[in-house]
Structures are given as C-alpha cells and as structure tokens.
C-alpha cells in the first residue's frame, strides 16, 4: 500500500477488508509452493489469486459467483498471471465442477461466510482436496455472539444477512468440529484485522462507503477477522 500505483489497484479491486492483506497473513500459516494446484474459492476481483500466483508461483483456479471470468481473465492478463490462473464462475452452494482430490489447497478470503454457514457446506468441499491437503479460510467475524443482545450502536447495521454471516470464532469452531474427514490445524483471530478494515474503507467501492458508518459505530469493540485451517485426512 506504500506504492501509489499498487494502492490505487487495491482500492479499485477490494470487495471487503483488504483481501491482499488478509490473504498474505493466511498464506503465511501454510506451506505453499509452485507445484501446488489451488482453488481460490470466492476470489472476487482476484487479489488473493494474485498473491498465490505471483508470490508463490502456484497454479490457481480463481472461482467466483459475482465477478465474471472474463473480467478476471482480463485483469490477470494485465498483471501477467494469466499463465498461472484459470478464472471460472461457480456457485459453491450448487456443487463444484472439479474432480475429487484435484486440489492441494482450498483457499478462501472474505467470502466463505456468505455460503459456508451451514453444516453441509464444509463436508461438500472436503472431497475436492487431496488427503494431506488443506482448507484455509479467512473471514470477518465477531469477538462474541450477539444473539438477541445486539449492541445498540450496531442495531442500525444488523440486518438478517449480517446476523447470518458474521459469527464468532467459537461458532465457527463448533461448526467445523462437527465435520468428518478433516483435522482442525488452526483457528484464531487474525492480526491484520484493523489494518485490513482501514484499507477497505479507503476504497471508492459503494459498500466501503456504507461500511464507514458501521465501523465508526463499532469502534474496535466487536469485529475481528477469523482464520480457520483444516487438514484433509
């Protein structure tokens, strides 16, 4: 972000707390190399894909529901990673078009909370990862469950969608612990939370502009970023 050109690119392509920053911290907890085939699920505009392909040299399938493969392909080509990336459109809730055991790593940043909040989702994804491979997730979360006691300052922002998707570390741990075929390696609050959120709020994205009021009201009291890593066994 210290480079003006990079900062403008990041601001234009962020879709939530700075995915490059979050992906970098998540990736630092994994053993990623150029021989790996990675599914970047819910890649958005491809910031996490860029990190995985450029820094680690991995082959990355950049899968998203909201951003078209053509748009991502053109972006990947412009930054010189089109030879390492396969942009694809998928809806994770409808099943994935890949062979079982195809990926060394399933990596997802700022996205899993939108589709992974059911008991069925994680078990449906596990078969696509090789035994010994990992599923690594980083998502916005809460320091504790609000339940029916939503803090007054947060009530204006607490829609049914937010209440469904933004959950606590304990909630996610309980959900993942119920899945068979994995061993949980690491669940923790991420260090980059404030920085990633602050950088997101500099984006011209309309959702970032909306989030400014919410983050001013939250004032560091309730939100975190949650990292979940599980090994397929």
C-alpha positions as a Markdown table, in Angstrom:
| # | Residue | x | y | z |
|---|---|---|---|---|
| 1 | Unk | 0.0 | 0.0 | 0.0 |
| 2 | Unk | 3.0 | 2.3 | 0.2 |
| 3 | Unk | 3.3 | 2.3 | -3.6 |
| 4 | Unk | 0.7 | 4.7 | -5.1 |
| 5 | Unk | 0.1 | 2.6 | -8.2 |
| 6 | Unk | -0.4 | -0.6 | -6.1 |
| 7 | Unk | -2.6 | 1.3 | -3.7 |
| 8 | Unk | -4.9 | 2.5 | -6.4 |
| 9 | Unk | -5.1 | -1.0 | -7.9 |
| 10 | Unk | -6.0 | -2.4 | -4.5 |
| 11 | Unk | -8.6 | 0.2 | -3.7 |
| 12 | Unk | -10.3 | -0.4 | -7.1 |
| 13 | Unk | -10.4 | -4.2 | -6.7 |
| 14 | Unk | -11.1 | -4.7 | -3.0 |
| 15 | Unk | -14.6 | -6.1 | -2.1 |
| 16 | Unk | -14.2 | -6.2 | 1.7 |
| 17 | Unk | -11.4 | -6.0 | 4.3 |
| 18 | Unk | -8.2 | -5.8 | 2.1 |
| 19 | Unk | -8.1 | -9.3 | 0.6 |
| 20 | Unk | -4.4 | -8.9 | -0.3 |
| 21 | Unk | -3.5 | -8.2 | 3.4 |
| 22 | Unk | -5.8 | -11.0 | 4.7 |
| 23 | Unk | -4.6 | -13.5 | 2.1 |
| 24 | Unk | -0.9 | -12.7 | 2.9 |
| 25 | Unk | -1.4 | -13.5 | 6.6 |
| 26 | Unk | -3.4 | -16.6 | 5.9 |
| 27 | Unk | -0.9 | -17.9 | 3.4 |
| 28 | Unk | 1.9 | -17.3 | 5.9 |
| 29 | Unk | 0.5 | -20.1 | 8.0 |
| 30 | Unk | 0.6 | -22.6 | 5.1 |
| 31 | Unk | 3.3 | -24.4 | 3.2 |
| 32 | Unk | 2.5 | -23.1 | -0.3 |
| 33 | Unk | 4.8 | -23.7 | -3.3 |
| 34 | Unk | 4.9 | -23.6 | -7.1 |
| 35 | Unk | 3.9 | -27.2 | -7.5 |
| 36 | Unk | 0.5 | -26.8 | -5.9 |
| 37 | Unk | -2.9 | -26.6 | -7.6 |
| 38 | Unk | -5.1 | -24.2 | -5.5 |
| 39 | Unk | -8.8 | -23.4 | -5.6 |
| 40 | Unk | -9.3 | -19.8 | -4.7 |
| 41 | Unk | -13.0 | -20.0 | -3.9 |
| 42 | Unk | -14.9 | -16.7 | -3.8 |
| 43 | Unk | -11.9 | -14.9 | -5.3 |
| 44 | Unk | -13.7 | -11.7 | -6.0 |
| 45 | Unk | -11.6 | -9.5 | -8.3 |
| 46 | Unk | -8.6 | -11.8 | -7.7 |
| 47 | Unk | -6.4 | -10.1 | -5.1 |
| 48 | Unk | -5.9 | -13.4 | -3.3 |
| 49 | Unk | -5.3 | -15.1 | -6.6 |
| 50 | Unk | -2.7 | -12.5 | -7.4 |
| 51 | Unk | -0.8 | -13.3 | -4.2 |
| 52 | Unk | -0.9 | -17.0 | -4.7 |
| 53 | Unk | 0.2 | -16.9 | -8.3 |
| 54 | Unk | 2.7 | -14.1 | -8.1 |
| 55 | Unk | 4.4 | -14.7 | -4.8 |
| 56 | Unk | 4.2 | -18.5 | -4.6 |
| 57 | Unk | 4.0 | -19.4 | -8.3 |
| 58 | Unk | 1.1 | -21.8 | -7.7 |
| 59 | Unk | -1.5 | -22.7 | -10.3 |
| 60 | Unk | -4.7 | -21.1 | -9.2 |
| 61 | Unk | -8.4 | -21.7 | -10.2 |
| 62 | Unk | -10.0 | -18.3 | -9.5 |
| 63 | Unk | -13.6 | -19.2 | -8.8 |
| 64 | Unk | -16.3 | -16.6 | -8.1 |
| 65 | Unk | -20.1 | -16.2 | -8.4 |
| 66 | Unk | -20.3 | -12.4 | -8.6 |
| 67 | Unk | -17.3 | -11.4 | -10.8 |
| 68 | Unk | -17.3 | -12.7 | -14.4 |
| 69 | Unk | -14.4 | -15.0 | -15.5 |
| 70 | Unk | -13.8 | -12.7 | -18.5 |
| 71 | Unk | -13.4 | -9.6 | -16.2 |
| 72 | Unk | -10.9 | -11.6 | -14.1 |
| 73 | Unk | -9.1 | -13.0 | -17.1 |
| 74 | Unk | -8.5 | -9.5 | -18.5 |
| 75 | Unk | -7.3 | -8.4 | -15.1 |
| 76 | Unk | -5.0 | -11.4 | -14.7 |
| 77 | Unk | -3.6 | -10.9 | -18.2 |
| 78 | Unk | -2.9 | -7.2 | -17.5 |
| 79 | Unk | -0.8 | -8.1 | -14.4 |
| 80 | Unk | 0.9 | -11.0 | -16.1 |
| 81 | Unk | -0.5 | -14.0 | -14.2 |
| 82 | Unk | -2.9 | -15.4 | -16.9 |
| 83 | Unk | -0.5 | -18.3 | -17.4 |
| 84 | Unk | -0.9 | -19.4 | -13.8 |
| 85 | Unk | -4.6 | -18.8 | -13.3 |
| 86 | Unk | -7.9 | -20.2 | -14.6 |
| 87 | Unk | -10.9 | -17.9 | -14.0 |
| 88 | Unk | -14.2 | -19.7 | -13.6 |
| 89 | Unk | -17.7 | -18.9 | -12.5 |
| 90 | Unk | -19.1 | -21.2 | -9.7 |
| 91 | Unk | -21.8 | -21.2 | -7.1 |
| 92 | Unk | -20.4 | -23.2 | -4.2 |
| 93 | Unk | -23.9 | -24.0 | -2.9 |
| 94 | Unk | -24.7 | -25.8 | -6.1 |
| 95 | Unk | -21.6 | -28.0 | -6.2 |
| 96 | Unk | -18.2 | -27.6 | -7.8 |
| 97 | Unk | -17.2 | -28.8 | -11.3 |
| 98 | Unk | -14.0 | -30.5 | -10.3 |
| 99 | Unk | -12.6 | -34.0 | -9.8 |
| 100 | Unk | -12.3 | -35.3 | -6.3 |
| 101 | Unk | -8.8 | -34.9 | -4.9 |
| 102 | Unk | -8.0 | -32.3 | -7.6 |
| 103 | Unk | -6.6 | -29.6 | -5.3 |
| 104 | Unk | -3.7 | -29.4 | -2.9 |
| 105 | Unk | -5.3 | -26.4 | -1.2 |
| 106 | Unk | -8.7 | -24.8 | -1.0 |
| 107 | Unk | -8.1 | -21.1 | -0.1 |
| 108 | Unk | -10.9 | -18.6 | 0.5 |
| 109 | Unk | -10.7 | -15.0 | 1.7 |
| 110 | Unk | -13.6 | -12.6 | 2.6 |
| 111 | Unk | -16.1 | -15.0 | 1.1 |
| 112 | Unk | -16.7 | -18.2 | 3.0 |
| 113 | Unk | -19.1 | -16.6 | 5.5 |
| 114 | Unk | -21.6 | -15.9 | 2.7 |
| 115 | Unk | -22.0 | -19.6 | 1.7 |
| 116 | Unk | -20.3 | -21.7 | 4.3 |
| 117 | Unk | -22.6 | -21.2 | 7.3 |
| 118 | Unk | -24.4 | -24.5 | 7.0 |
| 119 | Unk | -23.4 | -27.9 | 8.4 |
| 120 | Unk | -23.5 | -29.3 | 4.8 |
| 121 | Unk | -21.0 | -26.9 | 3.1 |
| 122 | Unk | -17.7 | -28.0 | 4.6 |
| 123 | Unk | -18.3 | -31.7 | 4.0 |
| 124 | Unk | -19.3 | -30.9 | 0.4 |
| 125 | Unk | -15.9 | -29.2 | -0.2 |
| 126 | Unk | -13.6 | -31.7 | 1.5 |
| 127 | Unk | -13.6 | -34.3 | -1.3 |
| 128 | Unk | -12.1 | -31.8 | -3.8 |
| 129 | Unk | -8.9 | -31.6 | -1.7 |
| 130 | Unk | -6.2 | -34.3 | -1.7 |
| 131 | Unk | -5.6 | -36.2 | 1.5 |
| 132 | Unk | -2.9 | -34.2 | 3.4 |
| 133 | Unk | -4.0 | -31.0 | 1.7 |
| 134 | Unk | -5.6 | -28.1 | 3.5 |
| 135 | Unk | -8.8 | -26.0 | 3.5 |
| 136 | Unk | -7.9 | -22.4 | 4.6 |
| 137 | Unk | -10.4 | -19.7 | 5.3 |
| 138 | Unk | -10.3 | -16.1 | 6.4 |
| 139 | Unk | -13.5 | -14.2 | 7.1 |
| 140 | Unk | -14.9 | -11.2 | 9.0 |
| 141 | Unk | -16.3 | -12.3 | 12.4 |
| 142 | Unk | -17.3 | -11.3 | 15.9 |
| 143 | Unk | -15.4 | -11.3 | 19.2 |
| 144 | Unk | -18.5 | -12.9 | 20.7 |
| 145 | Unk | -22.0 | -13.9 | 19.6 |
| 146 | Unk | -24.6 | -11.2 | 19.9 |
| 147 | Unk | -27.6 | -13.5 | 19.9 |
| 148 | Unk | -30.7 | -11.3 | 20.7 |
| 149 | Unk | -28.5 | -8.8 | 22.6 |
| 150 | Unk | -27.2 | -6.8 | 19.6 |
| 151 | Unk | -25.4 | -3.7 | 21.0 |
| 152 | Unk | -27.5 | -0.5 | 20.5 |
| 153 | Unk | -24.8 | 1.1 | 18.3 |
| 154 | Unk | -24.8 | -1.9 | 16.0 |
| 155 | Unk | -28.6 | -2.2 | 15.6 |
| 156 | Unk | -28.8 | 0.1 | 12.6 |
| 157 | Unk | -26.4 | -2.1 | 10.7 |
| 158 | Unk | -27.6 | -5.5 | 11.9 |
| 159 | Unk | -29.7 | -6.9 | 9.1 |
| 160 | Unk | -30.7 | -10.5 | 8.8 |
| 161 | Unk | -28.0 | -11.1 | 6.3 |
| 162 | Unk | -25.3 | -9.7 | 8.6 |
| 163 | Unk | -26.6 | -11.6 | 11.5 |
| 164 | Unk | -26.4 | -14.8 | 9.5 |
| 165 | Unk | -22.9 | -14.3 | 8.1 |
| 166 | Unk | -20.9 | -12.6 | 10.8 |
| 167 | Unk | -20.3 | -15.1 | 13.6 |
| 168 | Unk | -17.8 | -15.7 | 16.4 |
| 169 | Unk | -14.7 | -17.8 | 16.4 |
| 170 | Unk | -16.4 | -20.2 | 18.8 |
| 171 | Unk | -19.4 | -20.5 | 16.5 |
| 172 | Unk | -17.2 | -21.4 | 13.5 |
| 173 | Unk | -15.1 | -23.8 | 15.6 |
| 174 | Unk | -18.2 | -25.7 | 16.7 |
| 175 | Unk | -19.4 | -25.9 | 13.1 |
| 176 | Unk | -16.1 | -27.2 | 11.7 |
| 177 | Unk | -15.6 | -29.6 | 14.6 |
| 178 | Unk | -18.7 | -31.5 | 13.5 |
| 179 | Unk | -17.3 | -32.3 | 10.0 |
| 180 | Unk | -15.7 | -35.6 | 9.4 |
| 181 | Unk | -12.6 | -36.1 | 7.2 |
| 182 | Unk | -10.6 | -33.2 | 8.5 |
| 183 | Unk | -8.3 | -32.3 | 11.3 |
| 184 | Unk | -8.5 | -28.7 | 12.5 |
| 185 | Unk | -5.0 | -27.3 | 12.5 |
| 186 | Unk | -5.5 | -23.7 | 13.5 |
| 187 | Unk | -8.4 | -21.4 | 14.4 |
| 188 | Unk | -7.6 | -17.9 | 15.6 |
| 189 | Unk | -8.2 | -14.2 | 15.4 |
| 190 | Unk | -6.0 | -12.6 | 12.8 |
| 191 | Unk | -3.5 | -9.9 | 13.4 |
| 192 | Unk | -4.3 | -7.8 | 10.4 |
| 193 | Unk | -7.9 | -7.0 | 11.3 |
| 194 | Unk | -7.7 | -3.3 | 11.9 |
| 195 | Unk | -5.3 | -2.6 | 9.0 |
| 196 | Unk | -7.4 | -4.7 | 6.5 |
| 197 | Unk | -10.6 | -2.9 | 7.5 |
| 198 | Unk | -8.9 | 0.6 | 7.5 |
| 199 | Unk | -7.6 | -0.1 | 4.0 |
| 200 | Unk | -11.0 | -1.3 | 2.8 |
| 201 | Unk | -12.6 | 2.0 | 4.0 |
| 202 | Unk | -10.3 | 4.0 | 1.6 |
| 203 | Unk | -11.8 | 2.2 | -1.4 |
| 204 | Unk | -14.3 | 4.1 | -3.6 |
| 205 | Unk | -16.5 | 0.9 | -3.6 |
| 206 | Unk | -20.0 | 1.9 | -2.6 |
| 207 | Unk | -20.1 | -0.9 | 0.0 |
| 208 | Unk | -16.9 | 0.5 | 1.6 |
| 209 | Unk | -18.5 | 3.9 | 1.8 |
| 210 | Unk | -21.6 | 2.4 | 3.5 |
| 211 | Unk | -19.3 | 0.5 | 5.9 |
| 212 | Unk | -17.6 | 3.6 | 7.2 |
| 213 | Unk | -20.5 | 4.5 | 9.5 |
| 214 | Unk | -20.7 | 0.9 | 10.7 |
| 215 | Unk | -17.0 | 0.8 | 11.5 |
| 216 | Unk | -17.2 | 4.2 | 13.3 |
| 217 | Unk | -20.0 | 2.9 | 15.4 |
| 218 | Unk | -18.2 | -0.4 | 16.1 |
| 219 | Unk | -15.0 | 1.4 | 17.1 |
| 220 | Unk | -12.9 | -1.7 | 17.5 |
| 221 | Unk | -15.3 | -3.3 | 20.1 |
| 222 | Unk | -16.9 | -6.1 | 18.3 |
| 223 | Unk | -15.4 | -7.2 | 15.0 |
| 224 | Unk | -12.4 | -9.4 | 14.2 |
| 225 | Unk | -11.1 | -11.5 | 11.4 |
| 226 | Unk | -11.2 | -15.2 | 11.8 |
| 227 | Unk | -8.7 | -17.7 | 10.4 |
| 228 | Unk | -9.7 | -21.4 | 10.0 |
| 229 | Unk | -7.3 | -24.0 | 8.7 |
| 230 | Unk | -8.1 | -27.7 | 8.5 |
| 231 | Unk | -6.1 | -30.7 | 7.1 |
| 232 | Unk | -7.9 | -33.3 | 5.0 |
| 233 | Unk | -7.3 | -36.7 | 6.5 |
